[in-house]
Amino acid sequence: MVRQPRQAELGPVTVAVEQRETKSRASATPLLLIYSFAALVLVATLLLALPFTHHGENGLDHLFVALFTATSAVTVTGLVVQDTATYWTTGGQLILAGIIFVGGLGFMTLATFAIVLIGQQVTLSQRLLIQESFGGELMGTGHGGLVRLAVGIVTFAVVSQAVAFAILAIKFWAIYPPGQALLQALFQAVSAFNNAGFIILPHEEGMVAYQRDAVVIGVTAFMIFMGAISYGVLFDMVRHRKPRLFGLTTKLVLTMTAVLILLGVAIFLVFEYRNPETLGHLPVSQKVTTSLFESVSGRTAGFSTLDYSETEQETNFMMTGLMFIGGASASVAGGLKVNTLAVVLVAVFSTIRGISATSAFGREIPARQVRSALVIGAIATAIVFVVVVSLSITDGAFDFLDLFFEGVSAFGTVGLSTGVTPALSQWGQLILIFAMFIGRVGPFTIGIAMAQQSDVDRYRFVEERVTIG
């Protein structure tokens, strides 16, 4: 082994304290994220288990429905075992909207915002969580500016959803009674911005009834895009305005998002163009707009104007890939994240071209971040593999592709379904609960843990080449 040179000679006490603080910070913050989301799920379950929140009897069956729905809402997934519009009362639906709002923003962001309102001091761990989970470094925000960041995020989210609510309320006012119009507009705006995919539309066909409605579809798609692109990217775009001044993260996210949206449109047009149950009966212009909506929503949100039990197998298989990728890092979306995919692809192309450094848009990506992206990708793939295999064991009577679709949808916190989820066994539904939870905090937590790990290896082994390929 070869000893690594020390960059500076510090006193033994200083070194020990610094290493202890670094280790404590690196291990505590990811666990705090897990604990906060788990606490949210528990509180949400208890709220949804209250007698006035649902129709029907109380008991263990309802408690399980409350647990599944709470996990789906906190992780902003949208998979359900009972129809949201008919099973939950108005009170339950309002509670569900609140859970989605909190789950989308994240507990620590709202906690920091609340602390600021009452004038308390924000702790270092809270500042670290906000910075790592919502792209503080991207916005040039040091520890001192993270309070402003939390306030800005909450303000932006509230204003965006309020605008969407106003537009949808005007639209629904002409369709439903006043009270129901306001409820529908509020729920749809919150669910869309947070990429949750829950709907309470009083139609058996759900969003399919609005397939040709430009206002409802347009507002929903725009809110989905805003929520999935990440706060950091949006703030960077507003601050710099000119694309050439955007940061590398913003350029990669926007580029990959555009590519994935176009890929999704192409998938639907190629495989569903003549399918009479999906796009086949629509005029050409409507086929394009419907494909565009499905591409935007199907990767992160789970709203759908098509019945995925009627789509072609090729479509569902390709959509699992888009759901696995998900939205941008530090957004409300789940999945592997487009940032991670972008870094991996850039590294692959650089290697193929024989370039040692991984670079894009005139900027070099640190080797450590490339390794982190590869690790997150490998772990995410392993998690999906375990989830899908477990589902095939507990519910092997279902078609494997359907189980694959549901498992990836849960991990990517998307919420698209072929209709299998309500029919799964309780063991299968528990597996989906695990997949939704780990999909929301898993890759996210891994990334934070690696980002905070700052200990430098003191020794390195002698290098030896390994045969590959």
Backbone hydrogen bonds, N-H to C=O, Kabsch-Sander energy under -0.5 kcal/mol:
donor,donor_aa,acceptor,acceptor_aa,energy
2,V,460,R,-3.4
4,Q,458,R,-4.0
10,L,8,A,-0.7
15,V,11,G,-2.4
16,A,12,P,-2.2
17,V,13,V,-2.6
18,E,14,T,-2.7
19,Q,15,V,-2.7
20,R,16,A,-2.3
21,E,17,V,-2.7
22,T,18,E,-2.3
23,K,19,Q,-2.4
24,S,20,R,-2.5
25,R,21,E,-2.6
26,A,22,T,-2.3
27,S,23,K,-1.9
28,A,24,S,-2.4
29,T,25,R,-1.8
31,L,27,S,-1.0
32,L,28,A,-2.4
33,L,29,T,-1.7
34,I,30,P,-1.9
35,Y,31,L,-2.9
36,S,32,L,-2.5
37,F,33,L,-2.2
38,A,34,I,-2.5
39,A,35,Y,-2.6
40,L,36,S,-2.0
41,V,37,F,-2.3
42,L,38,A,-2.2
43,V,39,A,-2.7
44,A,40,L,-2.8
45,T,41,V,-2.4
46,L,42,L,-2.2
47,L,43,V,-2.2
48,L,44,A,-2.5
49,A,45,T,-1.2
50,L,47,L,-1.2
53,T,50,L,-1.6
54,H,51,P,-0.9
55,H,87,Y,-2.7
63,L,59,G,-2.2
64,F,60,L,-2.2
65,V,61,D,-1.9
66,A,62,H,-2.9
67,L,63,L,-2.3
68,F,64,F,-2.7
69,T,65,V,-2.8
70,A,66,A,-2.7
71,T,67,L,-2.4
72,S,68,F,-2.3
73,A,69,T,-2.3
74,V,70,A,-3.0
75,T,71,T,-2.2
76,V,73,A,-1.2
77,T,72,S,-3.5
87,Y,83,D,-2.6
88,W,84,T,-0.8
89,T,53,T,-2.0
93,Q,89,T,-2.6
94,L,90,T,-2.1
95,I,91,G,-2.2
96,L,92,G,-2.4
97,A,93,Q,-2.1
98,G,94,L,-2.0
99,I,95,I,-2.3
100,I,96,L,-2.3
101,F,97,A,-2.2
102,V,98,G,-2.3
103,G,99,I,-3.1
104,G,100,I,-2.5
105,L,101,F,-1.9
106,G,102,V,-2.6
110,L,106,G,-1.7
111,A,107,F,-2.7
112,T,108,M,-2.5
113,F,109,T,-2.3
114,A,110,L,-2.6
115,I,111,A,-2.4
116,V,112,T,-2.3
117,L,113,F,-1.9
118,I,114,A,-1.8
119,G,116,V,-1.0
120,Q,115,I,-2.3
127,R,123,T,-2.0
128,L,124,L,-2.5
129,L,125,S,-2.2
130,I,126,Q,-2.3
131,Q,127,R,-2.6
132,E,128,L,-2.7
133,S,129,L,-2.5
134,F,130,I,-1.8
136,G,131,Q,-2.5
137,E,131,Q,-0.5
139,M,135,G,-1.4
140,G,137,E,-1.4
141,T,136,G,-2.8
142,G,140,G,-0.7
145,G,142,G,-1.1
146,L,143,H,-1.1
149,L,145,G,-1.7
150,A,146,L,-2.4
151,V,147,V,-2.3
152,G,148,R,-2.7
153,I,149,L,-2.6
154,V,150,A,-2.3
155,T,151,V,-2.5
156,F,152,G,-2.7
157,A,153,I,-2.5
158,V,154,V,-2.6
159,V,155,T,-2.7
160,S,156,F,-2.6
161,Q,157,A,-2.2
162,A,158,V,-2.1
163,V,159,V,-2.4
164,A,160,S,-2.1
165,F,161,Q,-2.3
166,A,162,A,-2.2
167,I,163,V,-2.1
168,L,164,A,-2.5
169,A,165,F,-2.6
170,I,166,A,-1.8
171,K,167,I,-1.7
172,F,168,L,-3.2
173,W,169,A,-1.8
174,A,170,I,-0.6
174,A,171,K,-0.8
175,I,172,F,-1.6
176,Y,172,F,-3.0
181,A,177,P,-2.9
182,L,178,P,-2.2
183,L,179,G,-2.0
184,Q,180,Q,-2.9
185,A,181,A,-2.3
186,L,182,L,-2.5
187,F,183,L,-2.6
188,Q,184,Q,-2.5
189,A,185,A,-2.2
190,V,186,L,-2.3
191,S,187,F,-2.7
192,A,188,Q,-2.4
193,F,189,A,-2.3
194,N,190,V,-1.9
195,N,192,A,-1.6
196,A,191,S,-2.9
197,G,191,S,-0.7
203,H,201,L,-1.5
206,G,203,H,-1.5
208,V,205,E,-1.7
209,A,206,G,-1.4
210,Y,207,M,-1.7
211,Q,208,V,-1.6
213,D,210,Y,-1.6
214,A,212,R,-0.9
217,I,213,D,-2.2
218,G,214,A,-2.1
219,V,215,V,-2.8
220,T,216,V,-2.1
221,A,217,I,-2.6
222,F,218,G,-2.3
223,M,219,V,-2.4
224,I,220,T,-2.2
225,F,221,A,-2.3
226,M,222,F,-2.4
227,G,223,M,-2.3
228,A,224,I,-2.1
229,I,225,F,-1.2
231,Y,330,A,-1.1
234,L,230,S,-1.9
235,F,231,Y,-2.8
236,D,232,G,-2.2
237,M,233,V,-2.3
238,V,234,L,-2.2
239,R,235,F,-2.5
240,H,236,D,-2.3
241,R,237,M,-2.2
242,K,240,H,-3.4
245,L,242,K,-1.9
246,F,243,P,-1.4
251,K,247,G,-2.2
252,L,248,L,-2.6
253,V,249,T,-2.7
254,L,250,T,-2.6
255,T,251,K,-2.2
256,M,252,L,-2.7
257,T,253,V,-2.6
258,A,254,L,-2.1
259,V,255,T,-2.2
260,L,256,M,-2.7
261,I,257,T,-2.4
262,L,258,A,-2.3
263,L,259,V,-2.2
264,G,260,L,-2.4
265,V,261,I,-2.3
266,A,262,L,-2.3
267,I,263,L,-2.2
268,F,264,G,-1.9
269,L,265,V,-2.4
270,V,266,A,-2.4
271,F,267,I,-2.4
272,E,268,F,-2.3
273,Y,269,L,-0.6
275,N,272,E,-1.1
278,T,275,N,-1.7
279,L,272,E,-0.8
280,G,275,N,-3.3
282,L,279,L,-1.9
287,K,283,P,-2.3
288,V,284,V,-2.0
289,T,285,S,-2.1
290,T,286,Q,-2.6
291,S,287,K,-2.1
292,L,288,V,-2.3
293,F,289,T,-2.4
294,E,290,T,-2.6
295,S,291,S,-2.1
296,V,292,L,-2.3
297,S,293,F,-3.0
298,G,294,E,-2.6
299,R,295,S,-0.7
300,T,297,S,-0.9
301,A,297,S,-2.4
302,G,297,S,-2.0
308,Y,306,L,-0.8
310,E,307,D,-2.1
311,T,307,D,-0.5
316,N,312,E,-2.0
317,F,313,Q,-2.6
318,M,314,E,-2.3
319,M,315,T,-2.5
320,T,316,N,-1.5
321,G,317,F,-0.9
322,L,318,M,-1.4
323,M,319,M,-2.8
324,F,320,T,-2.2
325,I,321,G,-1.5
326,G,322,L,-2.3
327,G,334,G,-1.3
328,A,228,A,-2.6
331,S,328,A,-1.0
332,V,227,G,-1.8
334,G,412,G,-0.8
335,G,411,F,-0.8
336,L,324,F,-3.3
337,K,325,I,-3.7
338,V,327,G,-2.1
341,L,337,K,-1.9
342,A,338,V,-2.6
343,V,339,N,-2.3
344,V,340,T,-2.2
345,L,341,L,-2.7
346,V,342,A,-2.6
347,A,343,V,-2.3
348,V,344,V,-2.4
349,F,345,L,-2.8
350,S,346,V,-2.2
351,T,347,A,-2.1
352,I,348,V,-2.6
353,R,349,F,-1.9
354,G,351,T,-1.4
355,I,350,S,-3.1
356,S,354,G,-0.5
358,T,365,I,-0.5
359,S,357,A,-0.7
360,A,363,R,-2.8
363,R,360,A,-1.5
365,I,358,T,-3.7
369,Q,366,P,-0.6
370,V,366,P,-1.6
371,R,367,A,-2.3
372,S,368,R,-2.1
373,A,369,Q,-2.4
374,L,370,V,-2.1
375,V,371,R,-2.4
376,I,372,S,-2.8
377,G,373,A,-2.4
378,A,374,L,-2.3
379,I,375,V,-2.7
380,A,376,I,-2.7
381,T,377,G,-2.2
382,A,378,A,-2.1
383,I,379,I,-2.5
384,V,380,A,-2.2
385,F,381,T,-2.2
386,V,382,A,-2.4
387,V,383,I,-2.6
388,V,384,V,-2.8
389,V,385,F,-2.3
390,S,386,V,-2.4
391,L,387,V,-2.3
392,S,388,V,-2.1
393,I,389,V,-1.2
394,T,390,S,-2.4
395,D,391,L,-2.8
398,F,395,D,-1.6
403,L,399,D,-1.9
404,F,400,F,-2.8
405,F,401,L,-2.5
406,E,402,D,-2.5
407,G,403,L,-2.7
408,V,404,F,-2.3
409,S,405,F,-2.2
410,A,406,E,-2.2
411,F,407,G,-2.4
412,G,408,V,-2.9
413,T,410,A,-1.3
414,V,409,S,-2.8
415,G,409,S,-0.6
423,A,420,V,-1.3
424,L,420,V,-0.8
424,L,421,T,-1.2
429,Q,425,S,-2.4
430,L,426,Q,-2.2
431,I,427,W,-1.8
432,L,428,G,-1.7
433,I,429,Q,-2.0
434,F,430,L,-2.3
435,A,431,I,-2.5
436,M,432,L,-2.8
437,F,433,I,-2.3
438,I,434,F,-2.9
439,G,435,A,-2.1
440,R,436,M,-1.4
441,V,437,F,-2.1
442,G,438,I,-2.7
445,T,441,V,-2.7
446,I,442,G,-2.6
447,G,443,P,-2.3
448,I,444,F,-1.8
449,A,445,T,-2.7
450,M,446,I,-2.2
451,A,447,G,-2.1
452,Q,448,I,-2.0
453,Q,449,A,-0.9
454,S,452,Q,-0.9
460,R,2,V,-2.1
